Amino acid sequence: MKKLTSIRIGGVPEHFNLPWHLALEDDAFAKAGIDLQWQDVPEGTGQMSKMLREGALEVACILTDGIVKDIIAGNPSRILQVYVSSPLLWGVHAPAHIEADRTEQLEDAKIAISRYGSGSHLMSYLLAKKHGWDTEDIEFELTNTLDGAVSALSNNKAQLFLWERYMTQPIVDQGIFKRLETIATPWPSFVIAATQQCIAEKEDALVTMLEVINRYTADFKQIPSIDRSIASHYDLQVGDVQQWLLRTEFSDDQLWDSTVATILEEFTAVGIIEDKVALQDLIHDLPKADEEE
């Protein structure tokens, strides 16, 4: 029997990554010769970037802005393709008991973040820019996970928290958070990135892995009762899942130059990126499966 090629991959335990789990349940990767070892990373993009740097992960399904910033900072990884091309819709949350009902009332608030370099951290700067706050004055409370942020806001260690709007809906429904507004990323939500060592050693397996997952994402929204399946799996309301499905687009495209330009422009404006970088320094174009002869 042919030996399977192992790939250690990580992603957040959220609805975006259900296609990976469906493919794993179907043994789709194993049938294609890949031992895909999935790891949930509830701490998010900052932790996944760290794991890629340390070799604990070879591949990550990761926020676009977070991995672009970390590659610029020396992460030895490259983006293989876009995974979700639609923007990520972030909810801006405060403790439900707080008197403020508008974000601009909380200019001096401490902001809970999962990790430095995570989406919750980076998007805080865009929120501050939107409201004309001094980005040098932002204070952060490190919470690691969504549960940690719930604790921080409940105990007044932080007063603001940004996280994916639909995954936080149950916490809003329970009266723990109030949502003050939403803010969308001006770029695609997620990309698939791999370490350069993995690319050098397992390029053929990566090509096959992408072929499998792109097949699953292409069909994902047409799966019968997928809204109910997602709602059940992630403890969400069916109506919220239907909204999320309407605004979410999966992709198998490579990152665009214009996307990188937008990220650099936004992050340079708030002082968290200083170095310019070319698209080719961020991506690795794998051969397509039908080009591999």
C-alpha positions as CSV (number, residue, x, y, z in Angstrom):
1,M,0.0,0.0,0.0
2,K,1.3,3.5,-1.0
3,K,2.5,5.5,2.0
4,L,0.5,8.6,2.6
5,T,2.1,12.0,2.7
6,S,1.4,13.7,6.0
7,I,0.5,17.4,6.2
8,R,0.0,19.2,9.6
9,I,-2.6,21.9,9.1
10,G,-4.4,24.3,11.5
11,G,-7.4,26.6,11.4
12,V,-10.0,28.2,13.7
13,P,-12.8,26.1,15.0
14,E,-15.4,28.1,13.0
15,H,-17.9,27.6,10.2
16,F,-15.5,28.7,7.5
17,N,-13.5,25.5,8.0
18,L,-16.4,23.0,7.9
19,P,-15.4,22.0,4.3
20,W,-12.1,20.6,5.7
21,H,-13.9,18.5,8.2
22,L,-16.4,17.2,5.6
23,A,-13.6,16.2,3.4
24,L,-11.8,14.4,6.3
25,E,-15.0,12.6,7.2
26,D,-15.3,11.4,3.6
27,D,-11.6,10.2,3.7
28,A,-11.2,12.4,0.6
29,F,-7.6,13.4,1.5
30,A,-6.6,9.8,2.4
31,K,-8.0,8.5,-0.9
32,A,-5.8,11.1,-2.7
33,G,-2.7,10.0,-0.8
34,I,-2.6,12.6,2.0
35,D,-2.6,12.0,5.7
36,L,-4.2,15.4,6.6
37,Q,-3.7,16.1,10.3
38,W,-6.1,18.9,11.2
39,Q,-5.6,20.9,14.4
40,D,-8.1,23.4,15.7
41,V,-6.4,26.6,16.8
42,P,-9.0,28.6,18.8
43,E,-6.4,31.3,19.6
44,G,-6.6,32.3,16.0
45,T,-4.2,33.9,13.5
46,G,-1.5,35.1,15.9
47,Q,-1.1,31.6,17.3
48,M,-1.1,30.0,13.9
49,S,1.6,32.4,12.6
50,K,3.7,31.4,15.6
51,M,3.1,27.7,15.0
52,L,4.1,28.1,11.3
53,R,7.3,29.8,12.4
54,E,8.1,27.1,14.9
55,G,7.2,24.2,12.5
56,A,4.3,23.0,14.7
57,L,2.1,23.5,11.6
58,E,3.1,23.1,8.0
59,V,-0.1,24.7,6.6
60,A,-2.6,27.1,8.0
61,C,-6.0,28.4,6.9
62,I,-5.4,31.8,8.2
63,L,-6.6,35.5,8.0
64,T,-5.2,37.2,5.0
65,D,-4.1,40.4,6.8
66,G,-2.5,38.5,9.7
67,I,-0.3,36.2,7.6
68,V,0.7,39.1,5.2
69,K,1.9,41.1,8.2
70,D,3.8,38.1,9.6
71,I,5.5,37.2,6.4
72,I,6.7,40.8,6.1
73,A,8.0,40.3,9.7
74,G,10.0,37.2,8.7
75,N,7.6,34.3,8.9
76,P,9.1,31.7,6.5
77,S,5.7,30.9,4.8
78,R,4.1,31.7,1.5
79,I,0.4,32.0,0.5
80,L,-0.7,29.2,-1.8
81,Q,-4.2,30.6,-2.6
82,V,-7.2,32.6,-1.3
83,Y,-9.6,30.4,0.6
84,V,-12.5,32.8,1.3
85,S,-12.6,35.7,-1.1
86,S,-15.5,37.6,0.6
87,P,-14.6,40.1,3.4
88,L,-14.7,39.1,7.0
89,L,-17.5,40.8,8.9
90,W,-16.3,41.7,12.4
91,G,-18.6,42.5,15.2
92,V,-17.6,45.3,17.6
93,H,-18.6,44.2,21.1
94,A,-18.9,45.7,24.5
95,P,-20.1,44.2,27.8
96,A,-23.9,44.1,27.7
97,H,-24.2,46.0,31.0
98,I,-22.1,49.0,29.9
99,E,-24.0,52.2,29.4
100,A,-22.4,53.1,26.1
101,D,-24.4,52.2,23.0
102,R,-22.0,53.6,20.3
103,T,-18.4,52.7,19.6
104,E,-17.3,56.3,19.6
105,Q,-18.2,56.6,23.3
106,L,-15.5,54.1,24.2
107,E,-12.4,55.9,22.8
108,D,-10.4,55.2,26.0
109,A,-11.6,51.6,26.4
110,K,-9.1,48.7,26.7
111,I,-9.5,46.3,23.8
112,A,-9.5,42.6,24.3
113,I,-7.4,40.6,21.6
114,S,-6.7,37.0,21.3
115,R,-3.0,37.5,20.5
116,Y,-0.7,40.2,19.0
117,G,-0.8,39.9,15.2
118,S,-4.2,38.3,15.3
119,G,-7.2,39.6,13.4
120,S,-8.8,40.9,16.6
121,H,-5.6,42.9,17.2
122,L,-5.1,44.2,13.6
123,M,-8.7,45.2,13.1
124,S,-8.6,47.2,16.3
125,Y,-6.4,49.7,14.4
126,L,-8.8,50.0,11.5
127,L,-11.7,50.5,14.0
128,A,-9.6,53.3,15.7
129,K,-8.9,54.9,12.3
130,K,-12.5,54.8,11.4
131,H,-13.4,56.8,14.5
132,G,-10.5,59.1,14.4
133,W,-8.8,57.8,17.5
134,D,-5.0,58.0,18.1
135,T,-3.8,54.5,17.4
136,E,-0.7,55.0,19.5
137,D,-2.9,55.3,22.6
138,I,-4.7,51.9,22.2
139,E,-4.4,49.6,25.2
140,F,-4.9,45.9,24.8
141,E,-5.8,43.0,27.0
142,L,-4.5,39.6,25.9
143,T,-7.2,36.9,26.2
144,N,-6.0,34.1,23.9
145,T,-9.5,32.8,23.0
146,L,-13.1,33.9,22.5
147,D,-13.8,32.4,26.0
148,G,-11.0,34.5,27.4
149,A,-12.5,37.6,25.9
150,V,-15.9,36.8,27.4
151,S,-14.2,36.6,30.8
152,A,-12.3,39.9,30.2
153,L,-15.3,41.9,29.2
154,S,-17.5,40.3,31.9
155,N,-14.9,41.3,34.6
156,N,-14.2,44.8,33.2
157,K,-10.6,43.9,32.3
158,A,-11.5,45.2,28.8
159,Q,-14.4,47.0,27.3
160,L,-14.2,46.4,23.6
161,F,-13.7,43.2,21.5
162,L,-13.7,42.5,17.8
163,W,-14.6,39.0,16.6
164,E,-16.4,37.4,13.6
165,R,-19.9,38.6,13.8
166,Y,-21.8,35.3,13.4
167,M,-19.7,33.3,15.8
168,T,-20.3,35.9,18.5
169,Q,-24.1,36.0,17.9
170,P,-24.9,33.4,20.6
171,I,-23.0,35.5,23.2
172,V,-25.0,38.5,22.1
173,D,-28.2,36.5,22.3
174,Q,-27.3,35.4,25.9
175,G,-27.0,39.0,27.0
176,I,-23.2,38.8,27.7
177,F,-22.1,41.1,24.8
178,K,-23.8,43.9,23.1
179,R,-22.8,44.6,19.5
180,L,-22.2,48.2,18.8
181,E,-21.5,48.0,15.1
182,T,-19.9,45.8,12.4
183,I,-16.8,46.5,10.4
184,A,-15.8,44.5,7.3
185,T,-12.2,43.9,6.1
186,P,-11.4,45.6,2.8
187,W,-9.8,42.3,1.6
188,P,-10.5,38.6,1.3
189,S,-11.0,36.9,4.7
190,F,-8.8,33.8,4.6
191,V,-5.9,32.3,2.6
192,I,-4.1,29.0,2.8
193,A,-0.4,29.4,3.6
194,A,2.4,26.8,3.9
195,T,5.9,27.0,5.2
196,Q,8.6,27.2,2.6
197,Q,10.1,23.9,3.9
198,C,6.7,22.2,3.4
199,I,6.5,23.6,-0.1
200,A,10.0,22.4,-0.9
201,E,9.4,18.9,0.4
202,K,5.8,18.2,-0.3
203,E,4.8,20.3,-3.3
204,D,2.9,17.5,-5.1
205,A,0.9,16.7,-1.9
206,L,0.0,20.4,-1.5
207,V,-1.3,20.5,-5.1
208,T,-3.5,17.5,-4.3
209,M,-4.6,18.9,-1.0
210,L,-5.8,22.1,-2.7
211,E,-7.5,20.2,-5.4
212,V,-9.5,18.2,-2.8
213,I,-10.5,21.2,-0.6
214,N,-11.4,23.4,-3.6
215,R,-13.7,20.6,-4.8
216,Y,-15.4,20.7,-1.4
217,T,-15.7,24.4,-1.2
218,A,-17.1,24.7,-4.7
219,D,-20.0,22.5,-3.7
220,F,-20.3,23.5,-0.1
221,K,-23.2,26.0,-0.3
222,Q,-25.3,23.6,-2.5
223,I,-25.2,20.8,0.1
224,P,-28.8,20.0,1.1
225,S,-29.7,21.5,4.5
226,I,-26.2,22.9,4.9
227,D,-27.6,25.8,6.9
228,R,-29.1,23.4,9.5
229,S,-25.9,21.4,9.6
230,I,-23.7,24.5,10.2
231,A,-26.2,25.8,12.9
232,S,-26.1,22.5,14.7
233,H,-22.4,22.0,14.5
234,Y,-21.5,25.5,15.7
235,D,-24.5,26.2,18.0
236,L,-25.8,29.1,15.8
237,Q,-29.3,30.1,14.7
238,V,-30.3,28.9,11.2
239,G,-31.3,32.5,10.2
240,D,-27.8,33.8,11.0
241,V,-26.2,30.9,9.1
242,Q,-28.3,31.7,6.1
243,Q,-27.2,35.3,6.2
244,W,-23.6,34.2,6.5
245,L,-23.9,31.8,3.5
246,L,-25.3,34.6,1.4
247,R,-22.3,36.9,2.0
248,T,-19.6,34.2,2.0
249,E,-17.7,33.2,-1.2
250,F,-15.1,30.5,-1.3
251,S,-12.2,30.8,-3.8
252,D,-9.4,29.0,-5.5
253,D,-7.7,32.1,-6.8
254,Q,-4.3,33.4,-5.9
255,L,-3.9,36.6,-3.9
256,W,-4.0,39.7,-6.1
257,D,-1.5,42.6,-6.2
258,S,-4.4,45.1,-5.5
259,T,-5.3,43.1,-2.3
260,V,-1.7,43.4,-1.0
261,A,-1.6,47.1,-1.9
262,T,-4.8,47.7,0.1
263,I,-3.4,45.8,3.2
264,L,-0.2,47.7,3.1
265,E,-2.0,51.0,2.6
266,E,-4.3,50.4,5.6
267,F,-1.6,49.1,7.9
268,T,1.0,51.8,7.0
269,A,-1.6,54.5,7.7
270,V,-2.0,53.2,11.3
271,G,1.7,52.6,11.8
272,I,1.8,48.8,12.1
273,I,3.6,48.1,8.8
274,E,6.6,50.1,7.7
275,D,8.2,47.8,5.0
276,K,6.8,47.6,1.5
277,V,6.7,44.2,0.0
278,A,6.0,42.8,-3.5
279,L,3.3,40.2,-4.2
280,Q,5.9,37.7,-5.3
281,D,7.5,37.8,-1.8
282,L,4.3,36.7,-0.2
283,I,2.9,34.0,-2.5
284,H,4.0,30.7,-4.0
285,D,2.2,29.6,-7.2
286,L,1.8,25.8,-7.2
287,P,1.3,24.0,-10.5
288,K,-2.3,23.1,-11.1
289,A,-3.1,19.4,-10.8
290,D,-3.6,19.0,-14.5
291,E,-0.2,20.5,-15.3
292,E,1.7,17.9,-13.4
293,E,2.7,15.6,-16.1
